[in-house]
Amino acid sequence: MVVIRLQRRGTKKAPPHRIVVADRAHAQRGRVLETIGHYDPSFEPPHFVLDESRMVFWVSSGARVSEAVSRLVKRLK
């Protein structure tokens, strides 16, 4: 199953995330199909970039959106 989820990057106490499309069977830091955005909460306001057209494409192709990504999209858009 394909899922749109956050992938943590960076170091301790510096938590930027990528918004990625990946197969659920792969590890969180494992192989991804596509990176469609990023989120960095260490700024005020948080940096949030999302390619909405690619997200719509993947959702229409059957990808599921994780709870964390759906909350970010609702809160920050």
MODELLER restraints for C-alpha pairs under 7 A, 6 or more apart:
rsr = mdl.restraints
at = mdl.atoms
rsr.add(forms.Gaussian(group=physical.xy_distance, feature=features.Distance(at['CA:1:A'], at['CA:23:A']), mean=5.76, stdev=0.5))
rsr.add(forms.Gaussian(group=physical.xy_distance, feature=features.Distance(at['CA:1:A'], at['CA:24:A']), mean=5.71, stdev=0.5))
rsr.add(forms.Gaussian(group=physical.xy_distance, feature=features.Distance(at['CA:2:A'], at['CA:21:A']), mean=6.88, stdev=0.5))
rsr.add(forms.Gaussian(group=physical.xy_distance, feature=features.Distance(at['CA:2:A'], at['CA:22:A']), mean=5.65, stdev=0.5))
rsr.add(forms.Gaussian(group=physical.xy_distance, feature=features.Distance(at['CA:2:A'], at['CA:23:A']), mean=4.47, stdev=0.5))
rsr.add(forms.Gaussian(group=physical.xy_distance, feature=features.Distance(at['CA:2:A'], at['CA:24:A']), mean=5.85, stdev=0.5))
rsr.add(forms.Gaussian(group=physical.xy_distance, feature=features.Distance(at['CA:2:A'], at['CA:63:A']), mean=4.84, stdev=0.5))
rsr.add(forms.Gaussian(group=physical.xy_distance, feature=features.Distance(at['CA:2:A'], at['CA:64:A']), mean=6.49, stdev=0.5))
rsr.add(forms.Gaussian(group=physical.xy_distance, feature=features.Distance(at['CA:3:A'], at['CA:21:A']), mean=5.76, stdev=0.5))
rsr.add(forms.Gaussian(group=physical.xy_distance, feature=features.Distance(at['CA:3:A'], at['CA:22:A']), mean=5.59, stdev=0.5))
rsr.add(forms.Gaussian(group=physical.xy_distance, feature=features.Distance(at['CA:3:A'], at['CA:23:A']), mean=6.11, stdev=0.5))
rsr.add(forms.Gaussian(group=physical.xy_distance, feature=features.Distance(at['CA:3:A'], at['CA:24:A']), mean=6.05, stdev=0.5))
rsr.add(forms.Gaussian(group=physical.xy_distance, feature=features.Distance(at['CA:3:A'], at['CA:63:A']), mean=5.09, stdev=0.5))
rsr.add(forms.Gaussian(group=physical.xy_distance, feature=features.Distance(at['CA:3:A'], at['CA:64:A']), mean=4.71, stdev=0.5))
rsr.add(forms.Gaussian(group=physical.xy_distance, feature=features.Distance(at['CA:3:A'], at['CA:65:A']), mean=5.75, stdev=0.5))
rsr.add(forms.Gaussian(group=physical.xy_distance, feature=features.Distance(at['CA:3:A'], at['CA:66:A']), mean=6.78, stdev=0.5))
rsr.add(forms.Gaussian(group=physical.xy_distance, feature=features.Distance(at['CA:4:A'], at['CA:19:A']), mean=6.94, stdev=0.5))
rsr.add(forms.Gaussian(group=physical.xy_distance, feature=features.Distance(at['CA:4:A'], at['CA:20:A']), mean=5.64, stdev=0.5))
rsr.add(forms.Gaussian(group=physical.xy_distance, feature=features.Distance(at['CA:4:A'], at['CA:21:A']), mean=4.50, stdev=0.5))
rsr.add(forms.Gaussian(group=physical.xy_distance, feature=features.Distance(at['CA:4:A'], at['CA:22:A']), mean=6.46, stdev=0.5))
rsr.add(forms.Gaussian(group=physical.xy_distance, feature=features.Distance(at['CA:4:A'], at['CA:63:A']), mean=6.68, stdev=0.5))
rsr.add(forms.Gaussian(group=physical.xy_distance, feature=features.Distance(at['CA:4:A'], at['CA:64:A']), mean=6.12, stdev=0.5))
rsr.add(forms.Gaussian(group=physical.xy_distance, feature=features.Distance(at['CA:4:A'], at['CA:65:A']), mean=4.76, stdev=0.5))
rsr.add(forms.Gaussian(group=physical.xy_distance, feature=features.Distance(at['CA:4:A'], at['CA:66:A']), mean=5.97, stdev=0.5))
rsr.add(forms.Gaussian(group=physical.xy_distance, feature=features.Distance(at['CA:5:A'], at['CA:19:A']), mean=5.74, stdev=0.5))
rsr.add(forms.Gaussian(group=physical.xy_distance, feature=features.Distance(at['CA:5:A'], at['CA:20:A']), mean=5.62, stdev=0.5))
rsr.add(forms.Gaussian(group=physical.xy_distance, feature=features.Distance(at['CA:5:A'], at['CA:21:A']), mean=6.54, stdev=0.5))
rsr.add(forms.Gaussian(group=physical.xy_distance, feature=features.Distance(at['CA:5:A'], at['CA:65:A']), mean=6.57, stdev=0.5))
rsr.add(forms.Gaussian(group=physical.xy_distance, feature=features.Distance(at['CA:5:A'], at['CA:66:A']), mean=5.36, stdev=0.5))
rsr.add(forms.Gaussian(group=physical.xy_distance, feature=features.Distance(at['CA:5:A'], at['CA:69:A']), mean=6.03, stdev=0.5))
rsr.add(forms.Gaussian(group=physical.xy_distance, feature=features.Distance(at['CA:6:A'], at['CA:17:A']), mean=5.96, stdev=0.5))
rsr.add(forms.Gaussian(group=physical.xy_distance, feature=features.Distance(at['CA:6:A'], at['CA:18:A']), mean=5.63, stdev=0.5))
rsr.add(forms.Gaussian(group=physical.xy_distance, feature=features.Distance(at['CA:6:A'], at['CA:19:A']), mean=4.74, stdev=0.5))
rsr.add(forms.Gaussian(group=physical.xy_distance, feature=features.Distance(at['CA:6:A'], at['CA:20:A']), mean=6.20, stdev=0.5))
rsr.add(forms.Gaussian(group=physical.xy_distance, feature=features.Distance(at['CA:6:A'], at['CA:69:A']), mean=6.72, stdev=0.5))
rsr.add(forms.Gaussian(group=physical.xy_distance, feature=features.Distance(at['CA:7:A'], at['CA:17:A']), mean=5.35, stdev=0.5))
rsr.add(forms.Gaussian(group=physical.xy_distance, feature=features.Distance(at['CA:7:A'], at['CA:18:A']), mean=5.05, stdev=0.5))
rsr.add(forms.Gaussian(group=physical.xy_distance, feature=features.Distance(at['CA:7:A'], at['CA:19:A']), mean=6.27, stdev=0.5))
rsr.add(forms.Gaussian(group=physical.xy_distance, feature=features.Distance(at['CA:7:A'], at['CA:20:A']), mean=6.65, stdev=0.5))
rsr.add(forms.Gaussian(group=physical.xy_distance, feature=features.Distance(at['CA:7:A'], at['CA:28:A']), mean=6.11, stdev=0.5))
rsr.add(forms.Gaussian(group=physical.xy_distance, feature=features.Distance(at['CA:7:A'], at['CA:29:A']), mean=6.33, stdev=0.5))
rsr.add(forms.Gaussian(group=physical.xy_distance, feature=features.Distance(at['CA:8:A'], at['CA:15:A']), mean=6.64, stdev=0.5))
rsr.add(forms.Gaussian(group=physical.xy_distance, feature=features.Distance(at['CA:8:A'], at['CA:16:A']), mean=6.28, stdev=0.5))
rsr.add(forms.Gaussian(group=physical.xy_distance, feature=features.Distance(at['CA:8:A'], at['CA:17:A']), mean=4.46, stdev=0.5))
rsr.add(forms.Gaussian(group=physical.xy_distance, feature=features.Distance(at['CA:8:A'], at['CA:18:A']), mean=6.47, stdev=0.5))
rsr.add(forms.Gaussian(group=physical.xy_distance, feature=features.Distance(at['CA:9:A'], at['CA:15:A']), mean=6.40, stdev=0.5))
rsr.add(forms.Gaussian(group=physical.xy_distance, feature=features.Distance(at['CA:9:A'], at['CA:16:A']), mean=5.55, stdev=0.5))
rsr.add(forms.Gaussian(group=physical.xy_distance, feature=features.Distance(at['CA:9:A'], at['CA:17:A']), mean=5.48, stdev=0.5))
rsr.add(forms.Gaussian(group=physical.xy_distance, feature=features.Distance(at['CA:10:A'], at['CA:16:A']), mean=5.94, stdev=0.5))
rsr.add(forms.Gaussian(group=physical.xy_distance, feature=features.Distance(at['CA:15:A'], at['CA:40:A']), mean=6.72, stdev=0.5))
rsr.add(forms.Gaussian(group=physical.xy_distance, feature=features.Distance(at['CA:16:A'], at['CA:39:A']), mean=5.93, stdev=0.5))
rsr.add(forms.Gaussian(group=physical.xy_distance, feature=features.Distance(at['CA:16:A'], at['CA:40:A']), mean=4.37, stdev=0.5))
rsr.add(forms.Gaussian(group=physical.xy_distance, feature=features.Distance(at['CA:16:A'], at['CA:41:A']), mean=6.81, stdev=0.5))
rsr.add(forms.Gaussian(group=physical.xy_distance, feature=features.Distance(at['CA:17:A'], at['CA:38:A']), mean=5.68, stdev=0.5))
rsr.add(forms.Gaussian(group=physical.xy_distance, feature=features.Distance(at['CA:17:A'], at['CA:39:A']), mean=5.13, stdev=0.5))
rsr.add(forms.Gaussian(group=physical.xy_distance, feature=features.Distance(at['CA:17:A'], at['CA:40:A']), mean=6.17, stdev=0.5))
rsr.add(forms.Gaussian(group=physical.xy_distance, feature=features.Distance(at['CA:18:A'], at['CA:35:A']), mean=6.83, stdev=0.5))
rsr.add(forms.Gaussian(group=physical.xy_distance, feature=features.Distance(at['CA:18:A'], at['CA:37:A']), mean=5.91, stdev=0.5))
rsr.add(forms.Gaussian(group=physical.xy_distance, feature=features.Distance(at['CA:18:A'], at['CA:38:A']), mean=4.21, stdev=0.5))
rsr.add(forms.Gaussian(group=physical.xy_distance, feature=features.Distance(at['CA:18:A'], at['CA:39:A']), mean=6.21, stdev=0.5))
rsr.add(forms.Gaussian(group=physical.xy_distance, feature=features.Distance(at['CA:19:A'], at['CA:35:A']), mean=5.98, stdev=0.5))
rsr.add(forms.Gaussian(group=physical.xy_distance, feature=features.Distance(at['CA:19:A'], at['CA:36:A']), mean=5.70, stdev=0.5))
rsr.add(forms.Gaussian(group=physical.xy_distance, feature=features.Distance(at['CA:19:A'], at['CA:37:A']), mean=4.87, stdev=0.5))
rsr.add(forms.Gaussian(group=physical.xy_distance, feature=features.Distance(at['CA:19:A'], at['CA:38:A']), mean=5.27, stdev=0.5))
rsr.add(forms.Gaussian(group=physical.xy_distance, feature=features.Distance(at['CA:20:A'], at['CA:32:A']), mean=6.53, stdev=0.5))
rsr.add(forms.Gaussian(group=physical.xy_distance, feature=features.Distance(at['CA:20:A'], at['CA:34:A']), mean=5.77, stdev=0.5))
rsr.add(forms.Gaussian(group=physical.xy_distance, feature=features.Distance(at['CA:20:A'], at['CA:35:A']), mean=4.36, stdev=0.5))
rsr.add(forms.Gaussian(group=physical.xy_distance, feature=features.Distance(at['CA:20:A'], at['CA:36:A']), mean=5.73, stdev=0.5))
rsr.add(forms.Gaussian(group=physical.xy_distance, feature=features.Distance(at['CA:21:A'], at['CA:32:A']), mean=5.95, stdev=0.5))
rsr.add(forms.Gaussian(group=physical.xy_distance, feature=features.Distance(at['CA:21:A'], at['CA:33:A']), mean=5.43, stdev=0.5))
rsr.add(forms.Gaussian(group=physical.xy_distance, feature=features.Distance(at['CA:21:A'], at['CA:34:A']), mean=5.22, stdev=0.5))
rsr.add(forms.Gaussian(group=physical.xy_distance, feature=features.Distance(at['CA:21:A'], at['CA:35:A']), mean=6.30, stdev=0.5))
rsr.add(forms.Gaussian(group=physical.xy_distance, feature=features.Distance(at['CA:22:A'], at['CA:31:A']), mean=6.93, stdev=0.5))
rsr.add(forms.Gaussian(group=physical.xy_distance, feature=features.Distance(at['CA:22:A'], at['CA:32:A']), mean=4.49, stdev=0.5))
rsr.add(forms.Gaussian(group=physical.xy_distance, feature=features.Distance(at['CA:22:A'], at['CA:33:A']), mean=5.24, stdev=0.5))
rsr.add(forms.Gaussian(group=physical.xy_distance, feature=features.Distance(at['CA:36:A'], at['CA:50:A']), mean=5.97, stdev=0.5))
rsr.add(forms.Gaussian(group=physical.xy_distance, feature=features.Distance(at['CA:36:A'], at['CA:51:A']), mean=5.44, stdev=0.5))
rsr.add(forms.Gaussian(group=physical.xy_distance, feature=features.Distance(at['CA:36:A'], at['CA:54:A']), mean=6.66, stdev=0.5))
rsr.add(forms.Gaussian(group=physical.xy_distance, feature=features.Distance(at['CA:37:A'], at['CA:49:A']), mean=5.16, stdev=0.5))
rsr.add(forms.Gaussian(group=physical.xy_distance, feature=features.Distance(at['CA:37:A'], at['CA:50:A']), mean=4.24, stdev=0.5))
rsr.add(forms.Gaussian(group=physical.xy_distance, feature=features.Distance(at['CA:37:A'], at['CA:51:A']), mean=6.03, stdev=0.5))
rsr.add(forms.Gaussian(group=physical.xy_distance, feature=features.Distance(at['CA:38:A'], at['CA:48:A']), mean=5.93, stdev=0.5))
rsr.add(forms.Gaussian(group=physical.xy_distance, feature=features.Distance(at['CA:38:A'], at['CA:49:A']), mean=5.37, stdev=0.5))
rsr.add(forms.Gaussian(group=physical.xy_distance, feature=features.Distance(at['CA:38:A'], at['CA:50:A']), mean=6.61, stdev=0.5))
rsr.add(forms.Gaussian(group=physical.xy_distance, feature=features.Distance(at['CA:39:A'], at['CA:47:A']), mean=5.60, stdev=0.5))
rsr.add(forms.Gaussian(group=physical.xy_distance, feature=features.Distance(at['CA:39:A'], at['CA:48:A']), mean=4.52, stdev=0.5))
rsr.add(forms.Gaussian(group=physical.xy_distance, feature=features.Distance(at['CA:39:A'], at['CA:49:A']), mean=6.51, stdev=0.5))
rsr.add(forms.Gaussian(group=physical.xy_distance, feature=features.Distance(at['CA:40:A'], at['CA:46:A']), mean=5.70, stdev=0.5))
rsr.add(forms.Gaussian(group=physical.xy_distance, feature=features.Distance(at['CA:40:A'], at['CA:47:A']), mean=5.07, stdev=0.5))
rsr.add(forms.Gaussian(group=physical.xy_distance, feature=features.Distance(at['CA:40:A'], at['CA:48:A']), mean=6.56, stdev=0.5))
rsr.add(forms.Gaussian(group=physical.xy_distance, feature=features.Distance(at['CA:41:A'], at['CA:47:A']), mean=6.51, stdev=0.5))
